[in-house]
């Protein structure tokens, strides 16, 4: 039985008018936002369990595009239903079996090909939130085409020591009060990366923050959390800027 990891009510989110547009790439739909000028730099944004249509993730895609990146948020659920707030947490483990964040390679390849061939991207970074954070960790071990990654509060899977041999610079962001990821897990991640990782990496824990904190739109932020949310976003962008 997994506790409900979202401490905010996703049903009461403010609406969001997106700046980008939707495209169909092979078997996947994707949301794309481009900056107003030409660039050959791109960032893939991987959504959480609420999927690619969730307003918060589109807000993040638009935000990153504002820093001069072609930003794409593909539907990694391939048209299947995302998790809904009305779903029962007792069914979450079964739902996860059909939505495995370790099985995103094919879709990532499709998106990389699109960015390179259709958008002229030469350097491509990736950021992912929660479910997407797990997918980013996986892809940074598997896909050398990704120049840098940011994994935000992705649960840490301990399947093997291979898990720490990252191919390119990766930044792990966590909330101190995230009850889906214990402090012990973060400490162990740090120890293992120190031992196995040959590329730059960073781990940072943001005081008082719960799971999902970094996605909130300004009007949905609580005043006490706002400085940490803004700091996490700036750190995320700075990491991407450094390498992509």
Secondary structure, 3 states (H helix, E strand, C coil): CCCCCCCCCHHHCCCCCCCCEEEEECCEEEEEECCCCCCCEEEEEECCCCCCCCHHHHHHHHHHHCCCCEEEEECCCCCCCCCCCCCCHHHHHHHHHHCCCCCCHHHHHHHHHHHHHCCCCCEEEEEEECHHHHHHHHHHHHCCCEEEEEEECCCCCCCCHHHHCCCCCEEEEEECCCCCCCHHHHHHHHHHHHHHCCCCEEEEEECCCCCCHHHCCHHHCCHHHHHHHHHHHHHHHHHHHHHC
